[in-house]
Amino acid sequence: MQHRRQGSHSQERVVAFFQDALGYVYLGKRRNRNHPNRNVVPERLADWLKDSGYDSAIVAKVLREVEQAAALSGSKTLYEANRAVYSLLRYGVKVRLASPLDSDEVSHPECHTRA
């Protein structure tokens, strides 16, 4: 039992470091979440996109793209799914709206630098 307590203590120190020194927000233990085994939590991503000013139609399309990228189907490996999700998060999701001439790219502002 002593070993378990030392491990928990170490985890608490790491969490405190990420919060205090790096400014991270602790979201709690993964086993207490609705989606314990997912890289992207759809509700949190939707909230962040809405707070960033995207309308609900764009948010729905972005969520669908991320879900499709993360899905393990056919011969798609976990590595390939993770790479696809990373690519969307890093480089943005190209969303086509109702008109073919109307399109938008949804991305995190820190991921792109303009030359």
C-alpha positions as CSV (number, residue, x, y, z in Angstrom):
1,M,0.0,0.0,0.0
2,Q,2.9,2.3,0.6
3,H,3.9,2.1,-3.1
4,R,0.5,3.2,-4.2
5,R,0.6,6.3,-1.9
6,Q,4.0,7.3,-3.2
7,G,2.6,7.1,-6.8
8,S,-0.4,9.2,-5.9
9,H,1.8,11.7,-4.2
10,S,4.0,12.0,-7.3
11,Q,1.0,12.4,-9.5
12,E,-0.3,15.2,-7.3
13,R,3.0,17.0,-7.5
14,V,3.0,16.7,-11.3
15,V,-0.5,18.1,-11.5
16,A,0.4,20.9,-9.2
17,F,3.5,21.7,-11.3
18,F,1.4,21.8,-14.5
19,Q,-1.2,24.1,-12.8
20,D,1.1,26.4,-11.0
21,A,4.2,26.7,-13.3
22,L,2.6,26.1,-16.7
23,G,-0.9,27.5,-16.2
24,Y,-2.8,24.3,-17.2
25,V,-6.3,23.7,-16.0
26,Y,-6.8,20.3,-14.3
27,L,-9.8,18.5,-15.7
28,G,-9.9,15.7,-13.1
29,K,-9.2,12.0,-13.3
30,R,-10.0,10.5,-16.7
31,R,-12.0,7.6,-15.1
32,N,-14.5,10.2,-13.8
33,R,-15.3,11.5,-17.3
34,N,-18.2,10.6,-19.6
35,H,-15.6,9.9,-22.3
36,P,-12.7,8.3,-20.3
37,N,-10.8,7.0,-23.4
38,R,-11.1,9.8,-25.9
39,N,-8.5,12.3,-27.0
40,V,-11.1,14.9,-27.9
41,V,-14.1,15.5,-25.7
42,P,-16.8,16.7,-28.2
43,E,-18.7,18.9,-25.6
44,R,-15.5,20.8,-24.6
45,L,-14.5,21.3,-28.2
46,A,-18.0,22.5,-29.2
47,D,-18.0,25.0,-26.2
48,W,-14.5,26.3,-27.2
49,L,-15.5,26.8,-30.8
50,K,-18.7,28.6,-29.9
51,D,-16.8,30.8,-27.4
52,S,-14.4,31.5,-30.3
53,G,-17.2,32.9,-32.4
54,Y,-18.1,30.0,-34.7
55,D,-21.8,29.4,-35.4
56,S,-23.5,26.1,-34.6
57,A,-23.5,24.9,-38.2
58,I,-19.7,25.2,-38.5
59,V,-19.3,23.7,-35.0
60,A,-21.4,20.6,-36.0
61,K,-19.3,20.1,-39.2
62,V,-16.1,20.4,-37.3
63,L,-17.2,17.9,-34.7
64,R,-18.2,15.5,-37.5
65,E,-14.8,15.8,-39.2
66,V,-13.0,15.2,-35.9
67,E,-15.2,12.2,-35.1
68,Q,-14.5,10.7,-38.5
69,A,-10.8,11.3,-38.2
70,A,-10.8,9.6,-34.8
71,A,-12.9,6.6,-35.8
72,L,-11.2,3.3,-36.0
73,S,-12.8,1.5,-39.0
74,G,-11.8,-0.9,-41.6
75,S,-8.0,-1.2,-41.8
76,K,-7.3,2.2,-40.1
77,T,-4.9,1.8,-37.3
78,L,-4.8,3.7,-34.0
79,Y,-1.6,5.5,-35.2
80,E,-3.4,6.6,-38.4
81,A,-6.4,7.9,-36.4
82,N,-4.2,9.8,-34.0
83,R,-2.3,11.3,-36.9
84,A,-5.5,12.4,-38.6
85,V,-6.9,14.0,-35.4
86,Y,-3.5,15.7,-34.8
87,S,-3.5,17.1,-38.3
88,L,-7.0,18.6,-37.9
89,L,-6.1,20.1,-34.5
90,R,-2.8,21.4,-35.8
91,Y,-3.7,22.7,-39.3
92,G,-7.4,23.3,-39.0
93,V,-10.6,21.8,-40.4
94,K,-11.7,23.1,-43.8
95,V,-15.4,23.5,-43.6
96,R,-17.6,23.9,-46.7
97,L,-20.7,25.8,-46.0
98,A,-23.9,25.9,-48.1
99,S,-22.5,27.6,-51.1
100,P,-19.4,26.1,-52.9
101,L,-17.8,29.5,-52.9
102,D,-18.4,29.8,-49.2
103,S,-15.8,28.0,-47.1
104,D,-14.1,28.6,-43.8
105,E,-11.1,27.1,-42.0
106,V,-11.5,26.5,-38.3
107,S,-8.2,26.4,-36.4
108,H,-6.5,27.4,-33.2
109,P,-5.0,30.9,-33.6
110,E,-1.6,29.8,-32.2
111,C,-1.2,27.0,-34.8
112,H,-0.6,29.3,-37.7
113,T,1.9,31.9,-38.4
114,R,1.5,34.2,-41.4
115,A,4.5,35.0,-43.5
